[in-house]
Amino acid sequence: MSKMVDENLSPCNPTGKTLLVLRKRLGWTQPQLGEFIGVTEQTVRNHEKGRHRLRLELWQYKKLHQLMASVGMTVDDLPDPPK
């Protein structure tokens, strides 16, 4: 199994709000988004509610980036790393 990206080191970890905005712009449900990026519906729900942060592999970031581009979002819409 490949190593997961550490959410504390990743400058690209989407906030729950960012993921929710993306999902709503797509008109997708939590299960649809989860299936596309390779996580469970529960993971999407917990992330959107701020219960935990996503830990994504690089291929998942690539899929997330593709989705964001399809609705006019860029990496600038992702949060900056904590200072």
N, C-alpha and C positions, 0 to 999 in steps of 0.2 A: 504494500500500500504506500502511495506517495505521501510525503510529509505535507501536512496542512499548513496553510499560511497563518502565522500568528497574528491575531486581530490587533494586538497591541503594537505590532511593528508595521502593519500594512497601512499605507496611506489611502488605500482604495476601498476600505471596508465601508459599505453603505450603511447609513443609519437606518433605523426602522422607518423614519419618515420618508427617506429617499426611496426605500423599497416599496413603501405603500404608494407613493406618488407614481412611481414607475408602473406598478401593477394596475393602478386605476387608469392611467393613460392608455395602457394596453387593453383595458377592458377585461382583464383576466381575473380568475379566482385564485385564491391561495394555493389550491392543489395544482392548478395549471402552471403557475409560476414555479412552484416547488419541483414539479416534474421536469420542467425545462432546464432549470439550473442544477438539478440533481440533489435536491433536499426534500424532506418531507413537508407536508402541509403544516404539521405542528411546528416545525422549525421556522417556516415563514411566519406563522401566526405569532410565535414567541418573539421573533425578531421585531416584527412590526409593533408589538406591544412593549418593546424595550426590556423584555425579560432576559435576553441574552444577545450576544453579537454573533453574526455569522462567521464561520470559519470555512473559507472556500479554498479549493485547490485552483491552480492557475487556469485549467480548462474551464472551470466554473466562472472565473472572472471574465474570461473571453466571451462566454455566452451572455453574461450579464452586460458586458460592454455592447454586444450586438443588439440586445434588447433596448438599451438606453439610446443607441444611435437611431434605432427605428422610430423612436418617439421624440427625437430632437434633444435628448439629454446628452451631456458630455461628462468627462471626468471632472470638470469644474463643478458639477452638481453633487459630487461626492464630498464628504467632509474632509477637512485637513487633518493631518495627524495631530494628536495631542501634544502640547508643548510641555 
